[in-house]
């Protein structure tokens, strides 16, 4: 078998187009394989980076007669689940939202989450700096609070621990800013 290697090298050296095609095919095959494995590993193999992830559940509502197989749970349903201690040890709610950040130079379109104060406790996650949400943040009429990701914080404020004014302006509303998660 090893005696075939010098012969193969000579043949590949003589036909450069064939050699280029073989190398390109190998490179694309290896690259595609690595990309697919990375996605499968991140989505299916690795667990969520939270403690006791097998105890975390996501609750959705269903209305098959209206052709809505998966919808969000209403605020009233969430409150009902939260008060049923026989169902869940603790509960949290989140909803994706689009935001516009102003007052920091050019306006930025951001994708964020509206969450209840218990979310980080449920996921066993703590902010790197600053404070977590409190139960007072959930009460009607309380001053809005925003927790910013580490990447956005670095982009906006560099190494500063606090924004220059102590707040961020989202949705034309001042929100108390606390540093965020990695």
C-alpha positions in Angstrom: 0.0 0.0 0.0 2.7 2.5 0.9 4.4 1.8 -2.4 1.4 3.4 -4.1 1.9 6.8 -2.4 4.9 7.9 -4.6 3.0 6.9 -7.8 -0.1 8.8 -6.6 2.0 11.9 -5.9 3.5 11.7 -9.4 0.1 11.4 -11.1 -1.3 14.3 -9.0 1.8 16.5 -9.9 1.2 15.9 -13.6 -2.5 16.7 -13.7 -2.9 20.0 -11.8 -6.6 20.5 -12.6 -7.5 17.1 -11.3 -5.3 17.8 -8.2 -7.0 21.2 -7.6 -10.4 19.6 -8.0 -9.5 16.8 -5.5 -8.1 19.3 -2.9 -11.1 21.6 -3.3 -13.5 18.7 -2.9 -11.7 17.5 0.2 -11.6 21.0 1.7 -15.3 21.6 1.1 -16.2 18.2 2.5 -14.1 18.6 5.6 -15.4 22.2 6.2 -19.1 21.2 5.7 -18.6 18.2 8.0 -17.1 20.4 10.7 -19.9 23.0 10.4 -22.6 20.4 10.6 -21.0 18.8 13.6 -20.7 22.2 15.3 -24.4 22.8 14.9 -25.4 19.3 16.0 -23.0 19.6 19.0 -24.4 23.0 20.1 -28.1 22.1 19.6 -28.4 18.4 20.4 -25.4 17.2 22.4 -24.4 20.0 24.8 -26.7 20.8 27.7 -27.9 24.3 28.4 -25.2 26.3 30.3 -27.4 26.3 33.4 -27.5 24.2 36.5 -30.3 21.6 36.6 -31.4 22.2 33.0 -33.5 19.0 33.0 -35.8 20.8 35.6 -36.5 23.8 33.3 -39.6 23.6 31.2 -41.1 25.9 28.7 -44.9 26.2 28.7 -46.9 27.2 25.6 -50.5 27.3 24.8 -52.2 25.6 21.8 -55.3 26.4 19.7 -55.4 23.7 17.0 -58.9 24.7 15.9 -57.6 28.2 15.1 -54.5 26.7 13.4 -52.2 28.0 16.1 -50.2 25.0 17.3 -47.9 27.0 19.6 -48.7 30.4 21.2 -47.4 32.3 24.2 -49.1 32.0 27.6 -51.1 35.0 28.6 -50.3 37.1 31.6 -53.2 35.8 33.6 -52.3 32.1 32.8 -48.7 32.9 33.9 -49.9 34.3 37.2 -52.1 31.3 37.7 -49.1 29.0 37.1 -46.9 31.1 39.4 -49.4 30.7 42.3 -49.7 26.9 41.8 -46.8 25.8 44.0 -47.8 22.1 43.4 -46.8 22.5 39.7 -43.6 24.5 39.7 -40.9 25.4 42.3 -40.5 28.8 40.7 -41.6 30.5 37.5 -40.4 33.2 35.2 -41.7 34.7 32.0 -40.0 36.1 28.9 -41.0 37.7 25.6 -38.9 38.8 22.7 -39.1 42.5 21.7 -37.6 45.0 19.4 -36.0 48.1 21.0 -34.5 51.3 19.8 -31.6 52.7 21.8 -31.3 56.5 21.6 -29.2 59.0 23.4 -25.9 57.2 22.8 -24.9 58.8 19.5 -26.6 57.1 16.5 -29.9 55.2 17.3 -29.4 51.4 17.5 -32.1 48.8 16.7 -31.8 46.0 19.3 -33.5 42.7 19.9 -34.2 42.2 23.6 -36.4 40.3 26.0 -39.0 41.5 28.4 -38.6 39.3 31.5 -40.0 38.9 35.0 -37.7 39.4 37.9 -37.4 35.6 38.6 -35.8 34.6 35.3 -32.2 34.6 36.3 -33.0 32.9 39.6 -34.9 30.1 37.7 -31.9 29.7 35.3 -29.3 29.9 38.1 -27.6 32.9 36.4 -26.2 36.0 37.9 -25.1 39.2 36.2 -21.3 39.8 36.0 -21.6 43.3 37.4 -24.4 45.4 38.8 -27.6 44.1 40.2 -30.1 41.5 39.3 -33.8 42.2 38.8 -35.8 42.5 42.0 -39.5 41.8 42.8 -40.0 45.6 43.0 -39.1 45.8 39.3 -42.1 43.6 38.5 -44.6 45.9 40.3 -46.9 48.1 38.2 -45.6 51.7 37.9 -42.0 50.9 39.0 -39.1 52.5 37.2 -38.1 50.4 34.2 -34.7 48.6 34.5 -32.6 47.2 31.7 -29.9 44.6 32.0 -27.4 44.8 29.1 -25.3 42.0 27.5 -21.6 42.3 28.1 -20.9 42.7 24.3 -23.3 45.6 24.0 -22.0 47.2 27.2 -18.4 47.1 25.9 -19.6 48.5 22.5 -21.4 51.4 24.2 -19.3 52.2 27.2 -16.0 50.4 26.9 -14.6 49.7 30.3 -16.8 52.2 32.2 -18.8 50.5 34.9 -21.8 52.9 34.5 -23.3 54.7 31.6 -22.5 58.5 31.7 -26.1 59.4 32.8 -26.8 56.3 34.9 -29.6 55.3 32.5 -30.3 54.2 28.9 -33.1 55.5 26.8 -35.2 52.7 25.2 -38.6 53.2 23.6 -38.3 56.9 24.3 -38.2 56.1 28.0 -35.4 56.3 30.5 -34.4 53.0 32.1 -32.0 52.4 34.9 -29.1 50.5 33.5 -27.2 47.7 35.2 -24.3 45.9 33.6 -24.9 42.5 32.2 -24.3 39.0 31.3 -21.5 37.4 29.2 
